[in-house]
């Protein structure tokens, strides 16, 4: 992912963005030679302070063979995207895509023991459904017998790259005008893109268009 100086996300920025409830992404693992990568849409649990991501997938998933060959993976989360027509953006009138995207570059460890898988399931359930936690005990009903049908995955985060592409290279006034266009159109994810654009616009105005810090290398 190309990240320019003006659309780099800071450590605090991507953490806050994900904490708003963005816990679904695409896991990419290197495929067999001559084939493309294995892409797996999945929910995940991020422990940013520990630098770890937890998830589980079905045992027949093709990603396991890919991970045995190469444990290096990327988990990408993208949201708040919108298409901005060229005539909305001033000179030279080129269209662009607005979006936020966070990429976690990780080393994967497959969890196959029942106790390890049960722990991952319990932690994920505590995050996604705190009102109804799962009692997952290996060998005990109702969920213990189902553990053989899945595998767990622990991703150790090596690097985080975050991009918030909302026309920050344009003058503040043009960026604000673009937010107005998004409000007028109001389709798809325009509202989310507009919210991010206005947040970045306010930050730029507060710092008098000064240079933005680059993304953090670790979570």
Secondary structure, DSSP 8 states (H G I E B T S, - for coil): ----GGGB--HHHHHHHHHTT--EEEEEE--STTS--EEEEEE-EEETTTTEEEEEEETT-THHHHHHH--EEEEEEEEEEEEE-GGGS-TT---EEEEEEEEEEEEEEEE-SHHHHHHHHHHHHHHH-GGG-----TT-TTTGGGGGGEEEEEEEEEEEEEEEES-TTS-HHHHHHHHHHHHHH--TTHHHHHHHHHHHHHHHHHTTT-------S--
